[in-house]
Amino acid sequence: MIILDNHMHLRRDGRYIDAVKEFKKAGGTHLILAHLPMVKKVIEERSYFNAYQETIKMAEEASNATGIKIFVTIGPYPADYLPLRKKFGREGAINIMKKGMEEAQALCQENKAIAIGEIGRPHFEVDEEAWDDSNEIMEYGMKLAKEAGIAIVLHTESMGREGFEEIAKMADKVGLERRKVVKHFSPPFVRKDENHGIFPSVLATKKAIEEALKKGTRFLMETDYIDDPLRPGAVLGLKTVPKRTKQLLDEEEAYKIHKENPESIYGICL
């Protein structure tokens, strides 16, 4: 049985390869490693390129050490805008982050990564300028994803149905298919009237997955594991998706959620 965790992070100073081994031992088979913010490196180099390469390298090392297939998503983390603006000013921050979108698109086109993400808006309250600029940068990322025929993975504030509708309309504006927009850390918004065609990646708590399954199988499962030595097991441990899959999904549901859905969104083969 294929079991995929759609969104997680790794750190060299965290559990790193041991965490992936734990995922494998629990029955997991595939991971999507999301780029971990490295804003100090970005400030030093005024570029995301080498930071992305580090994430790609970590995926290769962890995959080689464990036999787990690890895909990568890369993009300028939304909260990076604030330290970048402080250092380089408003235009400088926008330019570096848009360039980061272009660097991510290029690496996706080279098949080093499968999507641009996590990108979007800060998940905490920010000033109006930061909000507007974040929307501009996000829309630019959507435009590049449309050009390349790839997906984006969104990090945003906690959103209700209205937020999903707003994002869907942004995607429409640049011609990006709504299903190619993955909402990371999503509530169990599985029905079209809830998600407006955006693809939900649901945090794999028992309650959320049970609720999602009542509505269908058009969703992905994630832990948003952050591999932080100071917050072990946060957001959810890497054993969670395999555990929840075996606990709550039948074979047909698992096939849809862990194989057909990600293959359709990302254009990958599992």
Buried (B, 14 or more C-beta within 10 A) or exposed (E): EBBBBBBBBBBEEBBBBBBBBBBBEBBBBBBBBBBBBBBEEBBEEEBBBEBBBBBBEBBEBBBEEBEBBBBBBBBBBBBBBBBBBEBBEEEEBBBBBBBBBBBBBBBBBEEBBBBBBBBBBBBEEBEEEBBEBBBEBBBBBBBBBBEBEBBBBBBBBEBEBEBBBEBBEBBBEBEBBBBBBBBBBBBBBBBEEBBBBBBBBBBBBEEBBEBBBEBEBBBBBBBBBBBBEEEEBEBBBBBBBBBBBEEBBEEEBBBBBBBBBBBBBBEBEB
